Amino acid sequence: MMNRTDFLATSATLVAAAAATGPAAAQAVPGGTNLVERRANFDEAAFAKIVGRPADIRQVFEAVAFKPGILSNVKNTLNGLHFGYGYGAGRTAIAIAGHGPSAAYGYSDDVWTKYRIGEFFGIKDDAGSTIPSNVWLKANAAYDQNADPDDPAGMYQDASIEMLQKRGVIMLTCHTAVEEQARNLVKKGFAPAGMSASDVASDILTHLIPGAVVVPSMIATVAVLQAKYQYTYAALTF
């Protein structure tokens, strides 16, 4: 497992290997380039450190259909735990488990643009226009723990991914979803000419949003979070 920030901190040789083929490339990409991730390519210790950090309350939000309202729900659970129940910063572990189309929350703007992710998944704004980039990523407010929680322009009402991450939310990315989507992006003509499914998967996995955590299979990870790490489960079907 490797997030984008860690990946970009590696050597130029490793970056070049990510664009190659064969075993060397698999080791340079978070989770490798197999459709089904092998345990040898998954840094389970790093995963355990992130999701198993000390916390009084743990909750995982599973998202499959692309419904951005989930971000407001995560913001609301943070606010409710913090201001209603007194579980402030550092006492909660909240994870967003996006797979299927919702894996796109963890894709950088470069990925959204290059592979026309909005068009691929049919993601549109209120006017019916295709959304061309990850408009849910950037923070809308300054990080200020002393902000008024009722201020609509303050950090506690900012449901952006960046702000949620600053408040401790863990953004998980499904390796299987990326691999499956890469195959469909190539098959349906959304990938640049000459790119293979492996090329596309490698490109996406090394251009995730900062802090994204790649897991082998999201549906399996939800089970592990519940059974091993005592995360309560929230599924949003609206």
RAQUI-V188324 format. One record per residue. RES is the residue in one letter. OMEGA is omega in whole degrees, 0 to 359 (999 if undefined). NEAR is the number of other ideal C-beta (glycine too) atoms within 8 Angstrom. Layout:
res=RES omega=OMEGA near=NEAR
res=RES omega=OMEGA near=NEAR
This chain:
res=M omega=179 near=12
res=M omega=175 near=7
res=N omega=187 near=13
res=R omega=181 near=13
res=T omega=178 near=8
res=D omega=182 near=8
res=F omega=182 near=13
res=L omega=179 near=6
res=A omega=180 near=5
res=T omega=186 near=8
res=S omega=177 near=5
res=A omega=178 near=5
res=T omega=179 near=6
res=L omega=178 near=10
res=V omega=179 near=12
res=A omega=181 near=8
res=A omega=181 near=11
res=A omega=180 near=12
res=A omega=182 near=8
res=A omega=178 near=9
res=T omega=176 near=4
res=G omega=185 near=6
res=P omega=181 near=5
res=A omega=179 near=8
res=A omega=181 near=15
res=A omega=180 near=11
res=Q omega=182 near=9
res=A omega=183 near=13
res=V omega=178 near=13
res=P omega=179 near=11
res=G omega=182 near=11
res=G omega=183 near=9
res=T omega=175 near=9
res=N omega=175 near=9
res=L omega=177 near=5
res=V omega=183 near=7
res=E omega=178 near=12
res=R omega=182 near=8
res=R omega=180 near=7
res=A omega=181 near=4
res=N omega=184 near=10
res=F omega=179 near=12
res=D omega=185 near=7
res=E omega=179 near=8
res=A omega=178 near=6
res=A omega=177 near=8
res=F omega=181 near=12
res=A omega=180 near=8
res=K omega=182 near=8
res=I omega=186 near=9
res=V omega=182 near=13
res=G omega=180 near=6
res=R omega=180 near=7
res=P omega=180 near=2
res=A omega=176 near=8
res=D omega=182 near=5
res=I omega=177 near=10
res=R omega=181 near=12
res=Q omega=176 near=13
res=V omega=177 near=15
res=F omega=178 near=14
res=E omega=180 near=12
res=A omega=176 near=14
res=V omega=175 near=8
res=A omega=183 near=8
res=F omega=181 near=10
res=K omega=186 near=9
res=P omega=176 near=7
res=G omega=178 near=8
res=I omega=182 near=12
res=L omega=176 near=13
res=S omega=178 near=9
res=N omega=177 near=11
res=V omega=176 near=14
res=K omega=182 near=14
res=N omega=179 near=8
res=T omega=176 near=11
res=L omega=181 near=13
res=N omega=180 near=11
res=G omega=179 near=9
res=L omega=183 near=11
res=H omega=189 near=13
res=F omega=181 near=6
res=G omega=184 near=7
res=Y omega=177 near=6
res=G omega=176 near=5
res=Y omega=185 near=9
res=G omega=182 near=6
res=A omega=179 near=8
res=G omega=182 near=5
res=R omega=180 near=9
res=T omega=172 near=15
res=A omega=182 near=13
res=I omega=180 near=15
res=A omega=172 near=14
res=I omega=183 near=16
res=A omega=182 near=14
res=G omega=172 near=16
res=H omega=191 near=13
res=G omega=179 near=9
res=P omega=182 near=9
res=S omega=172 near=13
res=A omega=184 near=15
res=A omega=174 near=13
res=Y omega=183 near=13
res=G omega=181 near=11
res=Y omega=179 near=13
res=S omega=177 near=10
res=D omega=178 near=8
res=D omega=179 near=7
res=V omega=180 near=13
res=W omega=183 near=15
res=T omega=186 near=9
res=K omega=184 near=8
res=Y omega=177 near=12
res=R omega=186 near=10
res=I omega=179 near=11
res=G omega=179 near=13
res=E omega=182 near=8
res=F omega=182 near=12
res=F omega=181 near=9
res=G omega=181 near=7
res=I omega=185 near=10
res=K omega=176 near=9
res=D omega=183 near=6
res=D omega=180 near=3
res=A omega=178 near=5
res=G omega=180 near=5
res=S omega=179 near=6
res=T omega=179 near=8
res=I omega=189 near=9
res=P omega=186 near=7
res=S omega=180 near=8
res=N omega=185 near=12
res=V omega=181 near=6
res=W omega=187 near=8
res=L omega=192 near=9
res=K omega=179 near=6
res=A omega=179 near=11
res=N omega=183 near=7
res=A omega=175 near=12
res=A omega=178 near=5
res=Y omega=183 near=8
res=D omega=183 near=8
res=Q omega=178 near=6
res=N omega=181 near=3
res=A omega=176 near=10
res=D omega=181 near=6
res=P omega=179 near=10
res=D omega=181 near=5
res=D omega=182 near=9
res=P omega=180 near=5
res=A omega=182 near=6
res=G omega=186 near=12
res=M omega=184 near=14
res=Y omega=175 near=11
res=Q omega=178 near=12
res=D omega=182 near=11
res=A omega=177 near=9
res=S omega=179 near=12
res=I omega=180 near=12
res=E omega=181 near=9
res=M omega=177 near=15
res=L omega=178 near=16
res=Q omega=178 near=11
res=K omega=179 near=9
res=R omega=173 near=9
res=G omega=181 near=10
res=V omega=180 near=11
res=I omega=178 near=11
res=M omega=181 near=16
res=L omega=177 near=15
res=T omega=184 near=15
res=C omega=178 near=15
res=H omega=180 near=14
res=T omega=180 near=13
res=A omega=180 near=12
res=V omega=181 near=14
res=E omega=180 near=13
res=E omega=179 near=9
res=Q omega=179 near=11
res=A omega=179 near=14
res=R omega=180 near=9
res=N omega=177 near=10
res=L omega=178 near=13
res=V omega=183 near=12
res=K omega=185 near=6
res=K omega=173 near=7
res=G omega=179 near=4
res=F omega=179 near=10
res=A omega=177 near=11
res=P omega=182 near=5
res=A omega=176 near=4
res=G omega=180 near=3
res=M omega=176 near=9
res=S omega=177 near=6
res=A omega=178 near=10
res=S omega=177 near=10
res=D omega=183 near=10
res=V omega=179 near=14
res=A omega=179 near=13
res=S omega=181 near=14
res=D omega=180 near=11
res=I omega=185 near=14
res=L omega=178 near=14
res=T omega=175 near=13
res=H omega=174 near=10
res=L omega=176 near=16
res=I omega=177 near=13
res=P omega=177 near=8
res=G omega=179 near=9
res=A omega=182 near=12
res=V omega=182 near=13
res=V omega=178 near=15
res=V omega=186 near=14
res=P omega=182 near=11
res=S omega=186 near=11
res=M omega=182 near=15
res=I omega=175 near=7
res=A omega=181 near=9
res=T omega=177 near=13
res=V omega=179 near=12
res=A omega=180 near=8
res=V omega=180 near=9
res=L omega=180 near=14
res=Q omega=188 near=12
res=A omega=187 near=6
res=K omega=187 near=6
res=Y omega=174 near=11
res=Q omega=174 near=6
res=Y omega=170 near=12
res=T omega=191 near=9
res=Y omega=174 near=9
res=A omega=176 near=10
res=A omega=182 near=6
res=L omega=186 near=11
res=T omega=182 near=4
res=F omega=999 near=4
